[in-house]
Amino acid sequence: MARPKPVVLIILDGWGVAPPGRGNAIALAKTPNMDRLASTYFTVLLQAAGEAVGALWGDMGNSEIGHLNIGAGRIVYQDVQRINSTIASGAFLENPILKEIAQKLKKTKGTLHIMGLLSIGHVHASFEHYAGMLEAAQALGVEKLACHVWLDGRDAPYASGIESVKGLTHRMQTLGVGAVASIAGRWWAMDRDNRWERTSAAYEAMVHGKAALTAEDPVHAIEQQYAQHVFDEEFPPTVIVRDGKPVAPLAAGDAVVVVNFRADRVRQITQALSLPAFTKFERGTHPQGIAVATMTQYDAHLPVRVLFPPKEVKHCLAETIAEHGLKQLHIAETEKYAHVTYFFNSGREDPYPGEQNTLVPSPQVSSYDQQPAMAAEEIKDKVLTAITERTFDVIIINFANADMVAHTGNLEATVEAVEILDRHIGEIVDVVVGDGGAAVITADHGNAEGLLKPLTGEIDKEHSAQPVPCIVAGEGWKHAAGIRALNDLAALKPSGVLADIAPTMLALLQLPQPVEMTGRSLV
């Protein structure tokens, strides 16, 4: 059989599978195209969370982990596991970069600033890593320590931040070192969509001790915002003061450790903290001689020290495609561009030979429930043009809508987003198959299938641990497995993992599977 061209991988971010229910936006939506594809072509469920993707048992999936596993063709064990084991064993105290920072601070008499997401969600950061940094700093003789806390509310319950801050302050009191110096919601500190005004506000609070809000007690500050129905994610940058002065703005000779282990939402703020020449916003007098370290590598070009450097993943899908002289297109809108390029390519910044990366700007709205379509139609149009021009052998697409709109907690808008995606998916797959190609439709993790907590009925904006669909569409892949509609998938048991997608793509491309890929082809 001739090799299909193109072979298209469609990643539906946040599209999980769960039984129908009043919080299941995917089941509530009208999805005639996905129903047709699932009932016509080879369709299975894949595990997309926990140990099946190299995360901790019981942890939900996320976009970074999902794309890493999909693109690598093997289970990629996550940085969080490496960090956890190092802290648990006590080996964290021997980290050479931490020891260097402690020695520098003894000479400069500076302050160690710990920054990052204080979360129980284990998606971008971990409370245990924050606590581990505190304990390591105390053990290494750091005398002055300040915590700049970013609250979650997206990958953790929307008002869980107050208990996390109470836990952090208790740890600092027990150790006899440290104080909370500023607080901000992740909406401000962890923007990844080039909304630099948000990054600037978080930077001003942490670096210069300037913000519209100040407070003498961090817990009281959070209580005041909760009383006004402002919760963790959108928590406004707030400077903690003592006697009317900021507790700990950055100063020359200080050091910074950013504790997030996931890269995509911490690049902007780390650029502002570390780049000597920075033009995205006016930084004012940026402190000189500060040492900046990050828990993991956020960007190979940043002038920072990395506590846990990346482990190389050889022969990922994109590299294998390039080695065989095929051309590939990776396309996504701003919100998920890093995932379909950097993460999909196993942490590689630069494209492989024959790889073209296309970024479609995300709409500039304050919340995506205002525009559930996001940039999906423009992505679809560019993909159809690429198929018609027959330029690429492989096309990798990410549609962000289901995940990003579900994160707003707006069920009606998420249903609309799913229905919009269904139309675009149907159009793309029909053109691909009609042109002699093949399409794999899957997802990186669940989210849109569970917007209400089943026991309480509260809004649930977090990811899930649900499995995801995988449909292989093309001539020769039709089947009659008794699936009549997409909702029937909830009755199936998962028969694979995300790591099986790359071997499946290679099988469709009739290319050999590298020995490093331990996933198995589904077809």
C-alpha distance (Angstrom), angle and dihedral (degrees) to the residues before:
residue distance angle dihedral
M1 . . .
A2 3.80 . .
R3 3.77 116.5 .
P4 3.80 110.2 -96.5
K5 3.79 115.4 -117.2
P6 2.87 122.2 -127.4
V7 3.78 109.7 19.6
V8 3.79 105.1 -161.3
L9 3.79 126.3 -162.8
I10 3.81 113.8 -160.3
I11 3.81 114.1 -166.6
L12 3.80 112.3 -164.9
D13 3.77 102.4 -159.1
G14 3.81 112.4 -137.0
W15 3.84 96.4 3.3
G16 3.80 105.7 138.8
V17 3.79 132.4 167.0
A18 3.80 122.5 -117.9
P19 3.81 136.5 144.8
P20 3.81 114.2 -78.2
G21 3.78 113.7 -86.0
R22 3.78 141.4 148.0
G23 3.80 91.9 -89.0
N24 3.82 95.7 45.5
A25 3.80 104.1 102.9
I26 3.80 92.1 -178.4
A27 3.80 93.4 54.1
L28 3.81 91.4 43.6
A29 3.80 92.9 51.2
K30 3.79 124.7 87.3
T31 3.81 103.7 -114.3
P32 3.82 107.6 169.7
N33 3.80 93.5 157.9
M34 3.79 96.7 50.1
D35 3.83 88.4 43.6
R36 3.80 89.5 53.4
L37 3.79 94.4 45.7
A38 3.81 94.1 47.1
S39 3.81 91.9 48.9
T40 3.81 94.4 44.7
Y41 3.79 107.0 39.7
F42 3.80 139.9 44.3
T43 3.80 105.7 -67.3
V44 3.82 132.6 178.5
L45 3.79 139.9 155.7
L46 3.80 122.8 -110.9
Q47 3.79 129.7 -157.3
A48 3.80 109.9 -118.4
A49 3.80 106.1 173.9
G50 3.79 144.0 55.3
E51 3.77 121.1 9.3
A52 3.83 91.3 -10.8
V53 3.81 88.0 73.8
G54 3.80 98.8 33.3
A55 3.80 95.6 -95.4
L56 3.78 129.5 118.9
W57 3.79 120.0 -69.5
G58 3.79 109.3 -85.2
D59 3.80 95.2 12.8
M60 3.79 116.2 135.1
G61 3.76 121.4 -120.4
N62 3.79 125.7 -103.9
S63 3.77 139.4 -169.8
E64 3.80 97.3 -98.7
I65 3.80 95.4 49.5
G66 3.78 91.9 40.9
H67 3.78 95.1 53.7
L68 3.80 92.3 42.9
N69 3.80 91.2 55.4
I70 3.80 94.7 41.7
G71 3.80 93.4 49.9
A72 3.81 97.6 39.9
G73 3.79 97.7 51.1
R74 3.78 90.8 -140.0
I75 3.78 137.1 72.0
V76 3.80 104.6 -83.4
Y77 3.77 110.5 -151.9
Q78 3.76 108.2 -135.4
D79 3.78 131.2 -119.4
V80 3.79 89.1 -120.1
Q81 3.80 89.8 67.6
R82 3.81 92.4 48.7
I83 3.79 91.5 49.3
N84 3.80 93.9 44.7
S85 3.78 93.4 52.5
T86 3.82 92.2 46.3
I87 3.80 92.4 51.7
A88 3.81 92.9 44.2
S89 3.81 92.8 51.0
G90 3.80 94.4 46.9
A91 3.80 91.1 -119.0
F92 3.81 89.4 119.2
L93 3.80 88.2 80.0
E94 3.80 88.5 62.2
N95 3.80 94.4 55.8
P96 3.82 102.7 129.2
I97 3.80 95.0 -143.4
L98 3.80 92.9 51.4
K99 3.79 89.3 50.1
E100 3.82 90.8 49.7
I101 3.80 91.0 51.5
A102 3.80 92.1 49.5
Q103 3.80 90.9 50.8
K104 3.82 91.8 48.1
L105 3.80 91.8 51.6
K106 3.79 91.6 51.0
K107 3.81 88.5 57.0
T108 3.80 97.3 43.1
K109 3.81 95.2 35.1
G110 3.79 84.7 -134.1
T111 3.79 133.4 152.5
L112 3.79 127.1 -101.9
H113 3.81 109.5 -133.3
I114 3.79 114.7 -157.8
M115 3.80 111.5 -162.3
G116 3.76 132.4 178.7
L117 3.76 150.0 86.1
L118 3.79 112.5 -42.8
S119 3.78 98.6 -151.9
I120 3.77 144.4 146.9
G121 3.81 88.5 -154.9
H122 3.84 99.0 88.0
V123 3.81 90.5 -149.8
H124 3.81 102.1 106.5
A125 3.78 101.5 0.5
S126 3.77 143.1 -6.1
F127 3.79 133.3 -124.8
E128 3.81 87.3 -139.1
H129 3.81 90.6 59.8
Y130 3.80 91.3 52.1
A131 3.81 88.8 50.2
G132 3.80 91.1 45.4
M133 3.81 90.4 53.9
L134 3.80 90.6 51.5
E135 3.78 92.4 50.9
A136 3.81 92.9 45.2
A137 3.80 91.9 49.5
Q138 3.79 91.7 50.5
A139 3.81 92.3 46.9
L140 3.82 91.6 48.9
G141 3.79 92.0 53.5
V142 3.80 100.9 -105.5
E143 3.79 105.1 163.2
K144 3.81 102.1 -173.2
L145 3.78 120.0 46.1
A146 3.82 133.1 167.0
C147 3.80 129.1 -173.8
H148 3.80 120.9 -148.8
V149 3.78 102.1 -163.3
W150 3.79 124.9 -154.1
L151 3.79 114.1 -164.2
D152 3.81 122.0 -139.7
G153 3.81 120.0 -155.6
R154 3.79 94.0 157.6
D155 3.80 106.3 65.6
A156 3.79 89.8 25.0
P157 3.82 130.8 41.9
Y158 3.79 110.9 -63.2
A159 3.83 94.8 -113.5
S160 3.80 101.0 31.4
G161 3.80 93.4 106.0
I162 3.77 95.8 86.7
E163 3.80 92.9 60.7
S164 3.80 90.7 45.9
V165 3.81 91.0 52.6
K166 3.80 90.6 47.6
G167 3.80 88.7 52.2
L168 3.80 92.0 48.3
T169 3.80 94.3 49.5
H170 3.80 89.9 47.7
R171 3.82 89.7 54.1
M172 3.79 91.0 50.1
Q173 3.80 92.0 49.0
T174 3.80 90.6 49.4
L175 3.80 91.9 49.9
G176 3.79 93.2 42.4
V177 3.79 94.1 -130.2
G178 3.79 136.9 93.9
A179 3.79 142.5 27.6
V180 3.80 136.8 -146.1
A181 3.81 106.6 -101.3
S182 3.80 102.0 178.1
I183 3.80 142.5 -2.1
A184 3.81 130.3 -152.1
G185 3.77 136.3 161.8
R186 3.79 118.6 -112.1
W187 3.84 88.5 -112.9
W188 3.81 85.6 73.4
A189 3.80 106.2 30.0
M190 3.80 99.1 36.2
D191 3.79 104.1 43.3
R192 3.80 113.1 146.8
D193 3.80 99.4 174.8
N194 3.82 98.8 82.4
R195 3.78 92.2 -100.4
W196 3.76 89.3 144.2
E197 3.79 93.6 174.0
R198 3.81 87.3 71.5
T199 3.79 92.4 48.0
S200 3.80 89.6 47.5
A201 3.81 92.6 54.4
A202 3.81 91.7 51.7
Y203 3.82 91.0 45.2
E204 3.81 92.6 51.3
A205 3.79 91.5 52.4
M206 3.80 95.0 48.3
V207 3.79 101.5 36.3
H208 3.81 105.0 31.2
G209 3.79 100.2 21.7
K210 3.80 90.8 -122.6
A211 3.80 124.5 137.2
A212 3.77 140.2 134.4
L213 3.80 88.8 -110.7
T214 3.79 130.2 50.5
A215 3.79 131.5 177.8
E216 3.78 138.1 179.4
D217 3.79 94.5 -144.1
P218 3.84 123.5 40.8
V219 3.80 95.3 -152.2
H220 3.79 91.9 49.8
A221 3.81 89.6 48.8
I222 3.80 90.3 55.6
E223 3.79 92.5 46.4
Q224 3.80 90.1 53.4
Q225 3.81 92.3 52.8
Y226 3.80 93.0 45.7
A227 3.81 88.4 53.3
Q228 3.82 87.1 58.0
H229 3.83 91.0 48.3
V230 3.80 92.7 -108.8
F231 3.76 108.1 134.4
D232 3.77 139.9 -172.4
E233 3.80 104.5 -70.1
E234 3.81 95.9 51.0
F235 3.82 96.3 32.7
P236 3.83 105.3 146.4
P237 3.81 118.0 -119.9
T238 3.79 106.7 -88.2
V239 3.81 128.1 -174.1
I240 3.79 118.9 -145.5
V241 3.80 110.5 -135.9
R242 3.78 136.9 -168.8
D243 3.80 119.0 -160.2
G244 3.78 87.5 -6.6
K245 3.82 94.6 -57.0
P246 3.83 128.9 104.6
V247 3.80 111.7 -94.6
A248 3.80 95.7 -134.0
P249 3.81 124.4 -6.9
L250 3.80 114.8 175.2
A251 3.78 115.8 -86.9
A252 3.79 137.6 -178.6
G253 3.79 111.2 -72.6
D254 3.80 94.4 26.6
A255 3.80 125.8 124.1
V256 3.80 132.5 -139.3
V257 3.79 129.8 -153.1
V258 3.81 116.5 -172.4
V259 3.80 107.3 -156.6
N260 3.82 102.4 -164.2
F261 3.79 110.4 117.4
R262 3.81 95.1 -162.9
A263 3.79 115.2 76.6
D264 3.77 111.9 -156.4
R265 3.81 101.2 73.3
V266 3.78 96.9 41.0
R267 3.79 101.8 51.1
Q268 3.80 96.8 89.7
I269 3.79 96.5 51.2
T270 3.82 91.1 43.1
Q271 3.80 90.5 52.8
A272 3.79 89.3 53.1
L273 3.80 90.9 49.4
S274 3.80 98.7 44.5
L275 3.81 114.6 26.1
P276 3.83 114.4 98.3
A277 3.81 90.6 -152.7
F278 3.77 110.7 41.4
T279 3.81 125.7 165.5
K280 3.80 108.0 168.0
F281 3.80 91.5 96.3
E282 3.79 138.0 -9.7
R283 3.80 107.7 -84.2
G284 3.78 97.0 -173.8
T285 3.80 113.5 -148.3
H286 3.77 102.9 -6.1
P287 3.83 111.6 -155.8
Q288 3.78 113.3 -104.0
G289 3.78 125.6 -133.4
I290 3.79 97.7 20.5
A291 3.79 117.1 151.1
V292 3.81 114.1 -138.2
A293 3.79 122.0 -161.9
T294 3.79 130.2 174.1
M295 3.77 130.3 -154.9
T296 3.81 92.5 -126.1
Q297 3.80 135.1 3.6
Y298 3.80 110.5 -74.1
D299 3.80 97.3 172.8
A300 3.79 127.1 -3.6
H301 3.82 90.4 -137.1
L302 3.80 97.7 56.3
P303 3.85 116.0 107.4
V304 3.80 94.3 -125.7
R305 3.79 137.6 113.6
V306 3.81 116.0 -113.6
L307 3.80 120.3 -143.3
F308 3.81 94.0 -162.3
P309 3.82 110.1 26.8
P310 3.81 116.9 -157.1
K311 3.76 122.2 -90.8
E312 3.78 111.8 -127.8
V313 3.81 117.8 -109.6
K314 3.80 108.9 -155.8
H315 3.79 125.6 -153.8
C316 3.77 101.3 10.0
L317 3.80 118.2 175.1
A318 3.81 96.3 -90.6
E319 3.81 92.1 48.6
T320 3.80 91.9 48.3
I321 3.80 91.7 49.9
A322 3.81 90.0 50.2
E323 3.81 92.8 48.0
H324 3.80 89.1 59.3
G325 3.78 92.7 52.4
L326 3.79 96.7 -110.3
K327 3.79 124.1 142.4
Q328 3.79 121.5 -125.0
L329 3.80 137.2 -171.3
H330 3.81 122.4 -153.3
I331 3.80 113.0 -167.3
A332 3.81 135.2 175.5
E333 3.77 140.8 134.5
T334 3.79 122.1 -96.8
E335 3.81 96.5 -87.1
K336 3.81 93.1 59.9
Y337 3.80 103.1 22.1
A338 3.80 93.4 106.6
H339 3.78 89.9 52.3
V340 3.79 96.9 53.7
T341 3.83 91.4 45.4
Y342 3.82 116.8 23.5
F343 3.80 98.9 26.8
F344 3.79 96.1 35.1
N345 3.81 87.9 52.3
S346 3.82 92.0 52.8
G347 3.79 96.1 -103.6
R348 3.79 98.3 -43.9
E349 3.80 113.7 144.1
D350 3.80 99.4 -163.3
P351 3.81 124.9 62.2
Y352 3.78 120.0 -110.2
P353 3.82 120.2 -114.0
G354 3.79 108.4 -72.7
E355 3.82 92.7 19.0
Q356 3.79 120.8 123.2
N357 3.79 120.3 -168.8
T358 3.80 118.2 -157.8
L359 3.80 123.2 -167.6
V360 3.79 119.0 -162.0
P361 3.83 111.5 -163.6
S362 3.79 115.8 -113.6
P363 3.81 114.2 -127.6
Q364 3.79 114.7 -92.3
V365 3.79 99.8 -119.8
S366 3.79 127.9 134.9
S367 3.81 92.2 -124.5
Y368 3.79 129.2 13.1
D369 3.79 94.5 -132.3
Q370 3.80 83.2 75.9
Q371 3.81 89.0 63.2
P372 3.83 110.7 20.1
A373 3.81 91.3 173.7
M374 3.82 89.4 65.8
A375 3.84 107.1 171.5
A376 3.80 96.7 -40.3
E377 3.80 97.1 117.1
E378 3.80 93.2 52.3
I379 3.81 89.7 49.0
K380 3.80 90.1 50.0
D381 3.81 92.2 49.4
K382 3.80 92.7 50.4
V383 3.81 90.9 48.2
L384 3.81 92.5 50.4
T385 3.80 89.6 50.0
A386 3.80 90.6 51.4
I387 3.81 91.3 49.4
T388 3.81 92.1 48.8
E389 3.80 92.0 48.9
R390 3.84 90.1 48.5
T391 3.81 90.0 -142.2
F392 3.79 98.2 137.8
D393 3.79 134.2 53.4
V394 3.81 92.3 -161.4
I395 3.80 131.1 29.3
I396 3.81 121.9 -168.4
I397 3.82 114.0 -164.6
N398 3.78 132.6 -175.7
F399 3.79 120.6 -164.8
A400 3.80 108.8 -165.7
N401 3.81 100.4 -172.4
A402 3.80 103.7 96.5
D403 3.80 92.5 50.4
M404 3.78 101.4 38.4
V405 3.80 96.2 44.7
A406 3.81 91.6 44.2
H407 3.80 88.1 55.1
T408 3.80 88.3 65.3
G409 3.81 89.6 61.6
N410 3.81 91.0 -130.2
L411 3.81 105.3 137.7
E412 3.80 96.8 -171.7
A413 3.81 92.3 50.3
T414 3.81 91.3 47.3
V415 3.82 90.7 52.6
E416 3.80 87.6 52.2
A417 3.81 90.9 49.2
V418 3.81 91.3 51.9
E419 3.81 91.9 49.9
I420 3.81 90.9 49.7
L421 3.79 90.3 51.2
D422 3.78 91.5 48.5
R423 3.80 90.6 59.1
H424 3.79 93.0 48.6
I425 3.81 93.3 45.9
G426 3.79 91.7 51.3
E427 3.78 92.3 50.1
I428 3.81 94.4 48.0
V429 3.81 96.1 45.1
D430 3.81 93.5 46.7
V431 3.80 90.7 53.2
V432 3.82 92.8 44.6
V433 3.80 94.9 49.6
G434 3.79 92.3 40.7
D435 3.80 89.1 54.4
G436 3.80 93.1 52.5
G437 3.76 96.5 -97.8
A438 3.79 134.7 120.0
A439 3.78 132.6 -127.4
V440 3.78 132.6 -154.6
I441 3.81 112.6 -159.3
T442 3.79 115.5 -166.2
A443 3.81 143.7 130.6
D444 3.79 138.0 -123.1
H445 3.83 98.5 -135.6
G446 3.77 142.4 -23.9
N447 3.80 129.4 -88.8
A448 3.81 116.1 119.8
E449 3.81 92.1 62.0
G450 3.80 92.4 66.8
L451 3.80 117.4 42.0
L452 3.79 95.9 143.8
K453 3.78 126.9 56.2
P454 3.82 105.2 -118.5
L455 3.80 96.8 -137.3
T456 3.79 101.4 41.1
G457 3.80 104.8 21.5
E458 3.81 89.8 -129.9
I459 3.78 119.9 147.7
D460 3.80 111.9 -88.8
K461 3.81 114.4 -157.9
E462 3.80 95.5 167.3
H463 3.78 130.0 104.0
S464 3.78 118.5 -101.4
A465 3.78 139.2 -136.1
Q466 3.81 92.0 -126.8
P467 3.81 121.2 129.4
V468 3.79 121.3 -105.8
P469 3.80 132.6 -133.6
C470 3.78 125.2 -105.0
I471 3.80 118.3 -166.7
V472 3.82 123.0 179.9
A473 3.80 108.1 -158.8
G474 3.77 124.9 -171.5
E475 3.77 143.7 90.7
G476 3.78 107.6 -56.9
W477 3.80 93.7 28.1
K478 3.78 99.8 81.1
H479 3.78 116.0 121.9
A480 3.78 143.1 167.0
A481 3.80 105.6 -133.8
G482 3.78 96.9 152.1
I483 3.81 94.5 -99.5
R484 3.78 108.0 139.3
A485 3.80 99.0 172.7
L486 3.78 141.7 0.3
N487 3.80 92.6 -93.9
D488 3.82 90.2 62.9
L489 3.81 88.4 70.8
A490 3.81 90.7 76.0
A491 3.80 88.8 72.9
L492 3.81 92.8 57.6
K493 3.78 126.5 91.4
P494 3.81 117.1 -128.0
S495 3.78 111.4 -97.3
G496 3.78 99.5 -174.6
V497 3.79 147.1 9.9
L498 3.79 135.0 -115.1
A499 3.81 89.5 -96.4
D500 3.82 88.0 68.7
I501 3.81 93.3 66.7
A502 3.83 98.0 76.0
P503 3.84 93.1 50.6
T504 3.82 87.5 48.5
M505 3.80 90.4 52.7
L506 3.81 90.6 49.5
A507 3.80 90.7 49.6
L508 3.80 90.1 53.5
L509 3.82 89.3 47.6
Q510 3.82 89.5 48.3
L511 3.79 90.7 -125.8
P512 3.82 125.0 140.1
Q513 3.79 117.3 -102.5
P514 3.84 113.8 -118.2
V515 3.78 114.9 -118.9
E516 3.81 89.5 -120.8
M517 3.80 90.2 64.8
T518 3.78 107.2 86.6
G519 3.80 96.4 177.4
R520 3.79 118.5 101.4
S521 3.76 130.3 -128.7
L522 3.78 113.7 -104.7
V523 3.82 92.4 -150.8
